[in-house]
Amino acid sequence: MPPASQPNPGVNPFVRNALAISVSAKEYRFLHSHAQQYPSIHGRLISPDKFEAITRSKNKYNEAAVRAALRVFLGSGASLKLLNFIIGRISKAPAQEKVRTSLLRSPILRLSAALSLMVLLHRLLHRFFVKLRANLRTDEAGPFRERNPRISKALTSRYAPAVGASLAGLAMGICTVDQLRISLALYTITRGLEALYNVMDEKGWLKNKPSWFGGWLLMPVSLAQLFHAFVFDREFTPTWMARLILRLSPTYIHARPDTLPAEFHWPEKTEIVDSIAAIAKLRWPKFRLASWIAPKLRHSSRAPPSQFRFHFGTVLHVGGIYMVGAECETMAI
């Protein structure tokens, strides 16, 4: 077998690294074969064997991880830009003046950086914990296992690489604090609970569970998520559910009284729900619940602009489902 060719010493290391993290040797061979249809381009390209010799490295895994992270960064950034452009085109809302923000505070840049960094850290951490687990299981690591039995048991577990790599999720802290992070957190928690339940069921830890214990327990969590989305992200809520809640809650979300003069404004039902979400996001004001019914909150300069006051702590009963709701009354202005 001929010896492996060494990297070309005449190539600048910066150029070699840029080529290595841009495209792999296998991908370049594929692109080179398709470039034969364009003779003007194909004649200027180097051969796949020469490209492989130039980009040959001992750290192929790290180069692949950086390459994947860069592609996620560029792909997510371009996709978000395109999505914002499409939404701006089809949106019926009046155009608003764009608020100029610095590059480091750009939501798109920070989200793309968070996603790419999460991919990079996940790959690097997973490989690190796999190697650490393999080294701790060797005979040379026997003294360490004897001195630290609990730590060794945790690091040599087959779940250690997956749990350690999950720390890459902390990279989402770069992302701006908005509803996207909350939605991702809810989705991750739900999928994590589902995976935990499946593992416990496969291990036989739930073999003595009652016959009534099953997937129906996910119904309260699912309804809570749907109601949370109805208040804070109504565009992601099923239309039929939003109509059902508004139709079956006339006691808590009042319609316009027939005796109210036409010159007085009465908000729509969706405006009332939006006011509840606005007050919840402001976390205003701080009070203690003396009973199940909270005190009435009066309008002040710190509250969002509204002509209503709310009774928090009420319970909305829709189709046999109890959900936290709110009741509003008109205020004297």
Buried (B, 14 or more C-beta within 10 A) or exposed (E): EEEEEEBEEEEEEEEBBEBBBBBBBEEBBEEBEEBEEEEEEEEEBEEBEEBBBBBBEEEEEBBBBBBBBBBBBEEBBEEBEEEEEEEEEEEEEEEEEEEEEEEEEBBBBBBBBBBBBBBBBBBBBBBEBBEBBEEBEEEEBEEBBEEEEEEBEEBBEEEBBBEBBBEBBEBBEBBBEEEBBEBEEBEEEBEEEEEEBEEEEEEEEEEEEEEEEEEEEBEEEEBBBBBBBBBBBBEEBEEEBBEBBBEBBEEBBBEEEEEEEEEEEBBEBEEBBBBBBBBEEEEBEEEEEEEEEBEEBEBEEEBEEBBBBBBBBBEBBBEEBEBBBBBBEBEEE
